Structure formats: structure tokens, C-alpha cells
Amino acid sequence: MWLRALSGLWRWLPKRVRRWGVLLAEARFTVTTGAVIVDEQGRVLLLQHRFRPGSGWGIPGGFIQPGEQPEAALRRELREEIEVELERAELVFARTLERYRQVELIFCCRIRDTMFPQTYEVRRAAWFAVNELPAGLSADQRALIERALRLSKSHSE
């Protein structure tokens, strides 16, 4: 009986109040993008980030800002991190990282430029054959790269 009464009351509340109620009650996640960038020889571009734990090696990417579309966020992050423009990007999968309360959208990409200036965030950028990825690359990043390449349509073109 109480549940029915509360449900009726909820429906009569102004839409703005119901929206705030949902926002307060629902879990919060950050959303990020990641790029598995492949060249014509099938090599993968990895960045050695200054602020990444472990060896620092990993795929480029970053946080989506409020109101920003995922591909636009990825393009912005690549400009910020290594000053390159994407030729094309294909969304290949999404995953959640519960430990960080994060949703990550993974793209398989090609870029126009091959010169990578050193920036504040990135120590180094380098191409690696898939079977010769750097020793310090985490198992999670290795699995992410393998999955993206397996699922990507543009990788085989």
C-alpha cells in the first residue's frame, strides 16, 4: 500500500524534481575514450604517459567532457597528447571498470600524422608490432589491444 502511494506521489512531482531525484539516487560513472591506433604495417601506437602507473605505456585517450561526443573527445585528447589528427575512427567496444567506476569506449583508428612531439603528459610515443609490445605494458592493456584489433573492421582493410 505504501509503495503504491509513493509511486502515485512520484508521478505527480514536477519533472525537474523527479530528474533531480534520479540523479541523486543513481550511481555515477566517468566516461573515457581510448584509441588503438594502427599504421599500414599493422603496428600499434603506444604512449608512455608521465602520470600512468607502472611503466607508463598504454593506448592514448582520456575523459569525455560534459556535453562532448565520444569521437570528438578522442580527437581532442589526441591533439592534446601527441598533436595528431585522426583520419578515421571506428568504435569497436565499450567496457566498464568497476574499480574506477568508469565506462571506457574503445576505438580502432588511423591517424594522418606520424610525428609525435613530446608533450607535458607524454614522455614518448612509439609504434610496436603486436607481438613485440613493451615489457612494461599491463596485461589489461594487452588484452584491450588484442580485442580491439580482433573486432575492428578497419584494421583488416
TIVO-2410 file (N, C-alpha, C; in nm, 3 decimals):
# residues 157
REC num residu      c1      c2      c3 atome chaine
REC   1      M   0.080  -0.118   0.000     N      A
REC   1      M   0.000   0.000   0.000    CA      A
REC   1      M   0.086   0.127   0.000     C      A
REC   2      W   0.189   0.128   0.083     N      A
REC   2      W   0.278   0.245   0.088    CA      A
REC   2      W   0.351   0.265  -0.043     C      A
REC   3      L   0.393   0.155  -0.102     N      A
REC   3      L   0.463   0.164  -0.230    CA      A
REC   3      L   0.375   0.225  -0.338     C      A
REC   4      R   0.248   0.186  -0.340     N      A
REC   4      R   0.155   0.241  -0.437    CA      A
REC   4      R   0.134   0.391  -0.413     C      A
REC   5      A   0.125   0.429  -0.289     N      A
REC   5      A   0.106   0.571  -0.256    CA      A
REC   5      A   0.229   0.652  -0.296     C      A
REC   6      L   0.348   0.600  -0.267     N      A
REC   6      L   0.471   0.670  -0.305    CA      A
REC   6      L   0.485   0.680  -0.456     C      A
REC   7      S   0.447   0.572  -0.525     N      A
REC   7      S   0.455   0.572  -0.670    CA      A
REC   7      S   0.362   0.678  -0.729     C      A
REC   8      G   0.242   0.690  -0.674     N      A
REC   8      G   0.148   0.792  -0.719    CA      A
REC   8      G   0.200   0.932  -0.692     C      A
REC   9      L   0.258   0.952  -0.576     N      A
REC   9      L   0.316   1.082  -0.541    CA      A
REC   9      L   0.431   1.117  -0.634     C      A
REC  10      W   0.515   1.018  -0.664     N      A
REC  10      W   0.629   1.039  -0.754    CA      A
REC  10      W   0.584   1.091  -0.891     C      A
REC  11      R   0.478   1.029  -0.944     N      A
REC  11      R   0.427   1.069  -1.075    CA      A
REC  11      R   0.371   1.211  -1.077     C      A
REC  12      W   0.325   1.259  -0.963     N      A
REC  12      W   0.269   1.394  -0.957    CA      A
REC  12      W   0.374   1.501  -0.933     C      A
REC  13      L   0.494   1.461  -0.896     N      A
REC  13      L   0.600   1.560  -0.875    CA      A
REC  13      L   0.639   1.624  -1.008     C      A
REC  14      P   0.681   1.749  -1.006     N      A
REC  14      P   0.727   1.813  -1.131    CA      A
REC  14      P   0.844   1.735  -1.191     C      A
REC  15      K   0.852   1.739  -1.323     N      A
REC  15      K   0.956   1.665  -1.394    CA      A
REC  15      K   1.096   1.700  -1.343     C      A
REC  16      R   1.122   1.826  -1.316     N      A
REC  16      R   1.253   1.871  -1.267    CA      A
REC  16      R   1.288   1.804  -1.133     C      A
REC  17      V   1.191   1.792  -1.044     N      A
REC  17      V   1.213   1.729  -0.913    CA      A
REC  17      V   1.241   1.580  -0.932     C      A
REC  18      R   1.164   1.514  -1.020     N      A
REC  18      R   1.188   1.371  -1.047    CA      A
REC  18      R   1.328   1.349  -1.105     C      A
REC  19      R   1.368   1.438  -1.195     N      A
REC  19      R   1.501   1.426  -1.256    CA      A
REC  19      R   1.610   1.438  -1.150     C      A
REC  20      W   1.599   1.536  -1.061     N      A
REC  20      W   1.698   1.551  -0.953    CA      A
REC  20      W   1.699   1.428  -0.862     C      A
REC  21      G   1.580   1.373  -0.836     N      A
REC  21      G   1.571   1.253  -0.754    CA      A
REC  21      G   1.647   1.137  -0.816     C      A
REC  22      V   1.631   1.119  -0.945     N      A
REC  22      V   1.703   1.012  -1.016    CA      A
REC  22      V   1.852   1.038  -1.012     C      A
REC  23      L   1.893   1.162  -1.039     N      A
REC  23      L   2.037   1.195  -1.039    CA      A
REC  23      L   2.101   1.169  -0.903     C      A
REC  24      L   2.028   1.198  -0.796     N      A
REC  24      L   2.082   1.176  -0.662    CA      A
REC  24      L   2.089   1.028  -0.626     C      A
REC  25      A   1.996   0.949  -0.679     N      A
REC  25      A   1.987   0.808  -0.641    CA      A
REC  25      A   2.073   0.716  -0.728     C      A
REC  26      E   2.101   0.753  -0.851     N      A
REC  26      E   2.173   0.666  -0.943    CA      A
REC  26      E   2.324   0.674  -0.923     C      A
REC  27      A   2.391   0.565  -0.956     N      A
REC  27      A   2.537   0.559  -0.947    CA      A
REC  27      A   2.600   0.654  -1.048     C      A
REC  28      R   2.717   0.704  -1.016     N      A
REC  28      R   2.791   0.794  -1.104    CA      A
REC  28      R   2.911   0.720  -1.164     C      A
REC  29      F   2.936   0.747  -1.292     N      A
REC  29      F   3.050   0.690  -1.362    CA      A
REC  29      F   3.119   0.801  -1.438     C      A
REC  30      T   3.250   0.787  -1.455     N      A
REC  30      T   3.319   0.872  -1.550    CA      A
REC  30      T   3.322   0.796  -1.683     C      A
REC  31      V   3.329   0.869  -1.791     N      A
REC  31      V   3.333   0.807  -1.923    CA      A
REC  31      V   3.460   0.852  -1.993     C      A
REC  32      T   3.534   0.756  -2.047     N      A
REC  32      T   3.659   0.785  -2.116    CA      A
REC  32      T   3.659   0.722  -2.254     C      A
REC  33      T   3.753   0.768  -2.336     N      A
REC  33      T   3.775   0.708  -2.467    CA      A
REC  33      T   3.918   0.657  -2.473     C      A
REC  34      G   3.939   0.555  -2.552     N      A
REC  34      G   4.073   0.503  -2.576    CA      A
REC  34      G   4.090   0.472  -2.723     C      A
REC  35      A   4.212   0.487  -2.774     N      A
REC  35      A   4.237   0.467  -2.917    CA      A
REC  35      A   4.344   0.361  -2.939     C      A
REC  36      V   4.306   0.255  -3.009     N      A
REC  36      V   4.404   0.158  -3.058    CA      A
REC  36      V   4.434   0.205  -3.200     C      A
REC  37      I   4.549   0.270  -3.215     N      A
REC  37      I   4.587   0.331  -3.343    CA      A
REC  37      I   4.681   0.237  -3.415     C      A
REC  38      V   4.647   0.205  -3.539     N      A
REC  38      V   4.723   0.109  -3.618    CA      A
REC  38      V   4.774   0.177  -3.744     C      A
REC  39      D   4.899   0.147  -3.781     N      A
REC  39      D   4.954   0.201  -3.906    CA      A
REC  39      D   4.940   0.099  -4.019     C      A
REC  40      E   4.993   0.134  -4.137     N      A
REC  40      E   4.981   0.047  -4.255    CA      A
REC  40      E   5.052  -0.086  -4.237     C      A
REC  41      Q   5.150  -0.092  -4.148     N      A
REC  41      Q   5.226  -0.215  -4.125    CA      A
REC  41      Q   5.166  -0.301  -4.014     C      A
REC  42      G   5.051  -0.257  -3.960     N      A
REC  42      G   4.986  -0.333  -3.854    CA      A
REC  42      G   5.042  -0.307  -3.716     C      A
REC  43      R   5.130  -0.208  -3.703     N      A
REC  43      R   5.186  -0.175  -3.572    CA      A
REC  43      R   5.088  -0.088  -3.493     C      A
REC  44      V   5.099  -0.094  -3.361     N      A
REC  44      V   5.012  -0.020  -3.270    CA      A
REC  44      V   5.091   0.094  -3.207     C      A
REC  45      L   5.029   0.211  -3.201     N      A
REC  45      L   5.092   0.327  -3.138    CA      A
REC  45      L   5.063   0.326  -2.988     C      A
REC  46      L   5.169   0.329  -2.909     N      A
REC  46      L   5.155   0.338  -2.764    CA      A
REC  46      L   5.225   0.463  -2.714     C      A
REC  47      L   5.171   0.516  -2.605     N      A
REC  47      L   5.230   0.633  -2.543    CA      A
REC  47      L   5.284   0.596  -2.407     C      A
REC  48      Q   5.395   0.658  -2.372     N      A
REC  48      Q   5.448   0.642  -2.237    CA      A
REC  48      Q   5.407   0.768  -2.161     C      A
REC  49      H   5.299   0.756  -2.084     N      A
REC  49      H   5.242   0.868  -2.010    CA      A
REC  49      H   5.324   0.896  -1.884     C      A
REC  50      R   5.340   1.022  -1.853     N      A
REC  50      R   5.410   1.061  -1.731    CA      A
REC  50      R   5.333   1.023  -1.605     C      A
REC  51      F   5.201   1.021  -1.612     N      A
REC  51      F   5.120   1.003  -1.491    CA      A
REC  51      F   5.051   0.868  -1.483     C      A
REC  52      R   5.088   0.773  -1.568     N      A
REC  52      R   5.027   0.641  -1.566    CA      A
REC  52      R   5.110   0.550  -1.475     C      A
REC  53      P   5.046   0.472  -1.390     N      A
REC  53      P   5.120   0.382  -1.302    CA      A
REC  53      P   5.198   0.276  -1.381     C      A
REC  54      G   5.294   0.215  -1.318     N      A
REC  54      G   5.375   0.112  -1.383    CA      A
REC  54      G   5.474   0.173  -1.480     C      A
REC  55      S   5.487   0.112  -1.597     N      A
REC  55      S   5.585   0.159  -1.695    CA      A
REC  55      S   5.540   0.287  -1.764     C      A
REC  56      G   5.410   0.316  -1.757     N      A
REC  56      G   5.356   0.433  -1.825    CA      A
REC  56      G   5.305   0.405  -1.964     C      A
REC  57      W   5.339   0.289  -2.022     N      A
REC  57      W   5.295   0.258  -2.158    CA      A
REC  57      W   5.147   0.225  -2.161     C      A
REC  58      G   5.080   0.273  -2.266     N      A
REC  58      G   4.939   0.242  -2.286    CA      A
REC  58      G   4.886   0.312  -2.408     C      A
REC  59      I   4.761   0.284  -2.438     N      A
REC  59      I   4.698   0.348  -2.553    CA      A
REC  59      I   4.663   0.492  -2.517     C      A
REC  60      P   4.653   0.579  -2.617     N      A
REC  60      P   4.611   0.717  -2.589    CA      A
REC  60      P   4.461   0.724  -2.562     C      A
REC  61      G   4.420   0.831  -2.496     N      A
REC  61      G   4.279   0.853  -2.469    CA      A
REC  61      G   4.262   0.944  -2.349     C      A
REC  62      G   4.140   0.957  -2.305     N      A
REC  62      G   4.115   1.042  -2.190    CA      A
REC  62      G   3.967   1.057  -2.162     C      A
REC  63      F   3.935   1.152  -2.074     N      A
REC  63      F   3.800   1.173  -2.026    CA      A
REC  63      F   3.714   1.251  -2.125     C      A
REC  64      I   3.587   1.214  -2.131     N      A
REC  64      I   3.490   1.289  -2.209    CA      A
REC  64      I   3.438   1.402  -2.121     C      A
REC  65      Q   3.437   1.522  -2.175     N      A
REC  65      Q   3.387   1.637  -2.101    CA      A
REC  65      Q   3.235   1.643  -2.113     C      A
REC  66      P   3.168   1.707  -2.017     N      A
REC  66      P   3.021   1.716  -2.024    CA      A
REC  66      P   2.975   1.775  -2.158     C      A
REC  67      G   2.880   1.709  -2.221     N      A
REC  67      G   2.824   1.755  -2.347    CA      A
REC  67      G   2.906   1.720  -2.469     C      A
REC  68      E   3.022   1.657  -2.451     N      A
REC  68      E   3.110   1.624  -2.562    CA      A
REC  68      E   3.075   1.486  -2.617     C      A
REC  69      Q   3.079   1.471  -2.748     N      A
REC  69      Q   3.055   1.342  -2.811    CA      A
REC  69      Q   3.183   1.257  -2.800     C      A
REC  70      P   3.170   1.124  -2.791     N      A
REC  70      P   3.287   1.038  -2.771    CA      A
REC  70      P   3.398   1.056  -2.875     C      A
REC  71      E   3.363   1.056  -3.003     N      A
REC  71      E   3.469   1.069  -3.105    CA      A
REC  71      E   3.534   1.208  -3.098     C      A
REC  72      A   3.456   1.311  -3.070     N      A
REC  72      A   3.512   1.446  -3.055    CA      A
REC  72      A   3.608   1.450  -2.936     C      A
REC  73      A   3.574   1.381  -2.828     N      A
REC  73      A   3.661   1.375  -2.711    CA      A
REC  73      A   3.792   1.305  -2.745     C      A
REC  74      L   3.782   1.196  -2.819     N      A
REC  74      L   3.902   1.123  -2.859    CA      A
REC  74      L   3.992   1.210  -2.946     C      A
REC  75      R   3.932   1.278  -3.042     N      A
REC  75      R   4.009   1.367  -3.130    CA      A
REC  75      R   4.078   1.478  -3.049     C      A
REC  76      R   4.006   1.535  -2.953     N      A
REC  76      R   4.064   1.639  -2.868    CA      A
REC  76      R   4.181   1.585  -2.787     C      A
REC  77      E   4.163   1.467  -2.727     N      A
REC  77      E   4.270   1.406  -2.646    CA      A
REC  77      E   4.395   1.379  -2.729     C      A
REC  78      L   4.377   1.331  -2.852     N      A
REC  78      L   4.492   1.303  -2.938    CA      A
REC  78      L   4.565   1.432  -2.977     C      A
REC  79      R   4.490   1.538  -2.999     N      A
REC  79      R   4.554   1.668  -3.026    CA      A
REC  79      R   4.633   1.714  -2.904     C      A
REC  80      E   4.573   1.699  -2.785     N      A
REC  80      E   4.639   1.743  -2.662    CA      A
REC  80      E   4.762   1.659  -2.629     C      A
REC  81      E   4.751   1.526  -2.644     N      A
REC  81      E   4.858   1.437  -2.602    CA      A
REC  81      E   4.973   1.429  -2.701     C      A
REC  82      I   4.943   1.418  -2.832     N      A
REC  82      I   5.051   1.400  -2.929    CA      A
REC  82      I   5.036   1.484  -3.055     C      A
REC  83      E   4.943   1.581  -3.051     N      A
REC  83      E   4.926   1.677  -3.160    CA      A
REC  83      E   4.905   1.610  -3.297     C      A
REC  84      V   4.816   1.511  -3.301     N      A
REC  84      V   4.782   1.446  -3.428    CA      A
REC  84      V   4.632   1.452  -3.452     C      A
REC  85      E   4.595   1.436  -3.579     N      A
REC  85      E   4.455   1.432  -3.619    CA      A
REC  85      E   4.420   1.291  -3.667     C      A
REC  86      L   4.300   1.249  -3.635     N      A
REC  86      L   4.253   1.118  -3.680    CA      A
REC  86      L   4.212   1.123  -3.825     C      A
REC  87      E   4.249   1.018  -3.897     N      A
REC  87      E   4.200   1.000  -4.034    CA      A
REC  87      E   4.062   0.936  -4.028     C      A
REC  88      R   4.049   0.834  -3.943     N      A
REC  88      R   3.920   0.770  -3.919    CA      A
REC  88      R   3.922   0.701  -3.783     C      A
REC  89      A   3.801   0.681  -3.731     N      A
REC  89      A   3.786   0.616  -3.601    CA      A
REC  89      A   3.663   0.526  -3.606     C      A
REC  90      E   3.678   0.406  -3.555     N      A
REC  90      E   3.569   0.309  -3.551    CA      A
REC  90      E   3.550   0.266  -3.405     C      A
REC  91      L   3.431   0.287  -3.352     N      A
REC  91      L   3.401   0.241  -3.216    CA      A
REC  91      L   3.392   0.089  -3.221     C      A
REC  92      V   3.478   0.020  -3.144     N      A
REC  92      V   3.480  -0.127  -3.151    CA      A
REC  92      V   3.419  -0.194  -3.029     C      A
REC  93      F   3.429  -0.135  -2.912     N      A
REC  93      F   3.361  -0.191  -2.795    CA      A
REC  93      F   3.362  -0.092  -2.679     C      A
REC  94      A   3.278  -0.123  -2.582     N      A
REC  94      A   3.272  -0.046  -2.458    CA      A
REC  94      A   3.289  -0.145  -2.343     C      A
REC  95      R   3.348  -0.097  -2.235     N      A
REC  95      R   3.362  -0.182  -2.118    CA      A
REC  95      R   3.350  -0.097  -1.992     C      A
REC  96      T   3.321  -0.162  -1.881     N      A
REC  96      T   3.318  -0.091  -1.754    CA      A
REC  96      T   3.434  -0.137  -1.669     C      A
REC  97      L   3.487  -0.044  -1.594     N      A
REC  97      L   3.593  -0.072  -1.498    CA      A
REC  97      L   3.535  -0.039  -1.361     C      A
REC  98      E   3.487  -0.142  -1.292     N      A
REC  98      E   3.416  -0.120  -1.166    CA      A
REC  98      E   3.503  -0.054  -1.060     C      A
REC  99      R   3.629  -0.092  -1.056     N      A
REC  99      R   3.718  -0.037  -0.953    CA      A
REC  99      R   3.725   0.116  -0.961     C      A
REC 100      Y   3.720   0.169  -1.083     N      A
REC 100      Y   3.730   0.314  -1.102    CA      A
REC 100      Y   3.595   0.378  -1.132     C      A
REC 101      R   3.486   0.296  -1.133     N      A
REC 101      R   3.353   0.347  -1.167    CA      A
REC 101      R   3.361   0.422  -1.299     C      A
REC 102      Q   3.409   0.351  -1.398     N      A
REC 102      Q   3.440   0.413  -1.528    CA      A
REC 102      Q   3.381   0.329  -1.641     C      A
REC 103      V   3.329   0.398  -1.742     N      A
REC 103      V   3.289   0.335  -1.868    CA      A
REC 103      V   3.391   0.381  -1.971     C      A
REC 104      E   3.449   0.287  -2.042     N      A
REC 104      E   3.553   0.318  -2.139    CA      A
REC 104      E   3.507   0.276  -2.279     C      A
REC 105      L   3.514   0.370  -2.374     N      A
REC 105      L   3.477   0.344  -2.513    CA      A
REC 105      L   3.606   0.330  -2.593     C      A
REC 106      I   3.623   0.216  -2.657     N      A
REC 106      I   3.747   0.187  -2.729    CA      A
REC 106      I   3.725   0.197  -2.879     C      A
REC 107      F   3.810   0.276  -2.943     N      A
REC 107      F   3.807   0.298  -3.087    CA      A
REC 107      F   3.929   0.234  -3.151     C      A
REC 108      C   3.916   0.187  -3.273     N      A
REC 108      C   4.030   0.147  -3.354    CA      A
REC 108      C   4.046   0.258  -3.458     C      A
REC 109      C   4.167   0.311  -3.475     N      A
REC 109      C   4.186   0.434  -3.551    CA      A
REC 109      C   4.306   0.429  -3.644     C      A
REC 110      R   4.303   0.524  -3.736     N      A
REC 110      R   4.419   0.560  -3.820    CA      A
REC 110      R   4.441   0.708  -3.801     C      A
REC 111      I   4.566   0.750  -3.806     N      A
REC 111      I   4.597   0.892  -3.792    CA      A
REC 111      I   4.663   0.945  -3.919     C      A
REC 112      R   4.660   1.076  -3.935     N      A
REC 112      R   4.719   1.141  -4.052    CA      A
REC 112      R   4.869   1.162  -4.035     C      A
REC 113      D   4.910   1.206  -3.917     N      A
REC 113      D   5.049   1.244  -3.892    CA      A
REC 113      D   5.128   1.128  -3.833     C      A
REC 114      T   5.258   1.137  -3.847     N      A
REC 114      T   5.343   1.036  -3.783    CA      A
REC 114      T   5.451   1.100  -3.695     C      A
REC 115      M   5.452   1.230  -3.686     N      A
REC 115      M   5.546   1.300  -3.598    CA      A
REC 115      M   5.478   1.322  -3.464     C      A
REC 116      F   5.544   1.286  -3.356     N      A
REC 116      F   5.483   1.296  -3.224    CA      A
REC 116      F   5.570   1.382  -3.133     C      A
REC 117      P   5.536   1.509  -3.118     N      A
REC 117      P   5.616   1.592  -3.029    CA      A
REC 117      P   5.598   1.549  -2.884     C      A
REC 118      Q   5.700   1.566  -2.805     N      A
REC 118      Q   5.692   1.535  -2.664    CA      A
REC 118      Q   5.607   1.644  -2.598     C      A
REC 119      T   5.510   1.604  -2.517     N      A
REC 119      T   5.423   1.700  -2.450    CA      A
REC 119      T   5.433   1.681  -2.299     C      A
REC 120      Y   5.362   1.765  -2.227     N      A
REC 120      Y   5.364   1.760  -2.081    CA      A
REC 120      Y   5.317   1.625  -2.028     C      A
REC 121      E   5.214   1.569  -2.091     N      A
REC 121      E   5.155   1.443  -2.045    CA      A
REC 121      E   5.231   1.320  -2.091     C      A
REC 122      V   5.299   1.330  -2.205     N      A
REC 122      V   5.356   1.212  -2.270    CA      A
REC 122      V   5.507   1.224  -2.282     C      A
REC 123      R   5.579   1.123  -2.229     N      A
REC 123      R   5.725   1.119  -2.242    CA      A
REC 123      R   5.767   1.078  -2.382     C      A
REC 124      R   5.693   0.978  -2.435     N      A
REC 124      R   5.736   0.916  -2.560    CA      A
REC 124      R   5.617   0.852  -2.631     C      A
REC 125      A   5.622   0.849  -2.762     N      A
REC 125      A   5.525   0.777  -2.844    CA      A
REC 125      A   5.604   0.688  -2.938     C      A
REC 126      A   5.559   0.563  -2.953     N      A
REC 126      A   5.632   0.470  -3.039    CA      A
REC 126      A   5.537   0.366  -3.097     C      A
REC 127      W   5.574   0.318  -3.217     N      A
REC 127      W   5.499   0.211  -3.284    CA      A
REC 127      W   5.557   0.077  -3.240     C      A
REC 128      F   5.467  -0.021  -3.217     N      A
REC 128      F   5.509  -0.156  -3.177    CA      A
REC 128      F   5.433  -0.260  -3.257     C      A
REC 129      A   5.506  -0.362  -3.302     N      A
REC 129      A   5.438  -0.477  -3.361    CA      A
REC 129      A   5.356  -0.543  -3.251     C      A
REC 130      V   5.242  -0.599  -3.285     N      A
REC 130      V   5.154  -0.657  -3.185    CA      A
REC 130      V   5.222  -0.768  -3.105     C      A
REC 131      N   5.312  -0.840  -3.169     N      A
REC 131      N   5.383  -0.948  -3.097    CA      A
REC 131      N   5.511  -0.899  -3.029     C      A
REC 132      E   5.536  -0.767  -3.031     N      A
REC 132      E   5.655  -0.710  -2.967    CA      A
REC 132      E   5.620  -0.589  -2.881     C      A
REC 133      L   5.508  -0.596  -2.811     N      A
REC 133      L   5.466  -0.485  -2.726    CA      A
REC 133      L   5.565  -0.471  -2.610     C      A
REC 134      P   5.581  -0.350  -2.554     N      A
REC 134      P   5.682  -0.329  -2.450    CA      A
REC 134      P   5.657  -0.415  -2.326     C      A
REC 135      A   5.764  -0.455  -2.261     N      A
REC 135      A   5.757  -0.544  -2.145    CA      A
REC 135      A   5.673  -0.486  -2.032     C      A
REC 136      G   5.676  -0.357  -2.012     N      A
REC 136      G   5.602  -0.297  -1.902    CA      A
REC 136      G   5.454  -0.273  -1.928     C      A
REC 137      L   5.406  -0.309  -2.047     N      A
REC 137      L   5.265  -0.288  -2.079    CA      A
REC 137      L   5.180  -0.385  -1.996     C      A
REC 138      S   5.076  -0.334  -1.932     N      A
REC 138      S   4.994  -0.418  -1.843    CA      A
REC 138      S   4.918  -0.524  -1.922     C      A
REC 139      A   4.882  -0.631  -1.853     N      A
REC 139      A   4.804  -0.739  -1.914    CA      A
REC 139      A   4.669  -0.685  -1.962     C      A
REC 140      D   4.612  -0.592  -1.887     N      A
REC 140      D   4.485  -0.532  -1.926    CA      A
REC 140      D   4.497  -0.458  -2.058     C      A
REC 141      Q   4.603  -0.378  -2.075     N      A
REC 141      Q   4.623  -0.304  -2.199    CA      A
REC 141      Q   4.649  -0.400  -2.316     C      A
REC 142      R   4.725  -0.505  -2.292     N      A
REC 142      R   4.750  -0.606  -2.396    CA      A
REC 142      R   4.618  -0.669  -2.443     C      A
REC 143      A   4.535  -0.708  -2.348     N      A
REC 143      A   4.407  -0.771  -2.381    CA      A
REC 143      A   4.316  -0.673  -2.454     C      A
REC 144      L   4.317  -0.548  -2.412     N      A
REC 144      L   4.236  -0.444  -2.475    CA      A
REC 144      L   4.277  -0.426  -2.621     C      A
REC 145      I   4.407  -0.421  -2.648     N      A
REC 145      I   4.459  -0.405  -2.784    CA      A
REC 145      I   4.420  -0.526  -2.870     C      A
REC 146      E   4.440  -0.646  -2.817     N      A
REC 146      E   4.405  -0.767  -2.892    CA      A
REC 146      E   4.257  -0.771  -2.926     C      A
REC 147      R   4.172  -0.736  -2.829     N      A
REC 147      R   4.028  -0.738  -2.852    CA      A
REC 147      R   3.988  -0.634  -2.956     C      A
REC 148      A   4.042  -0.515  -2.947     N      A
REC 148      A   4.009  -0.409  -3.043    CA      A
REC 148      A   4.048  -0.450  -3.185     C      A
REC 149      L   4.166  -0.507  -3.200     N      A
REC 149      L   4.212  -0.548  -3.333    CA      A
REC 149      L   4.128  -0.662  -3.388     C      A
REC 150      R   4.088  -0.753  -3.302     N      A
REC 150      R   4.005  -0.866  -3.344    CA      A
REC 150      R   3.866  -0.819  -3.390     C      A
REC 151      L   3.811  -0.719  -3.323     N      A
REC 151      L   3.676  -0.671  -3.353    CA      A
REC 151      L   3.669  -0.566  -3.463     C      A
REC 152      S   3.783  -0.503  -3.492     N      A
REC 152      S   3.783  -0.391  -3.585    CA      A
REC 152      S   3.767  -0.436  -3.730     C      A
REC 153      K   3.682  -0.364  -3.802     N      A
REC 153      K   3.665  -0.388  -3.945    CA      A
REC 153      K   3.775  -0.315  -4.022     C      A
REC 154      S   3.812  -0.196  -3.974     N      A
REC 154      S   3.910  -0.114  -4.048    CA      A
REC 154      S   4.052  -0.166  -4.034     C      A
REC 155      H   4.080  -0.246  -3.930     N      A
REC 155      H   4.216  -0.300  -3.913    CA      A
REC 155      H   4.253  -0.392  -4.028     C      A
REC 156      S   4.156  -0.465  -4.078     N      A
REC 156      S   4.187  -0.562  -4.185    CA      A
REC 156      S   4.188  -0.497  -4.323     C      A
REC 157      E   4.149  -0.370  -4.333     N      A
REC 157      E   4.149  -0.304  -4.464    CA      A
REC 157      E   4.287  -0.256  -4.503     C      A
***
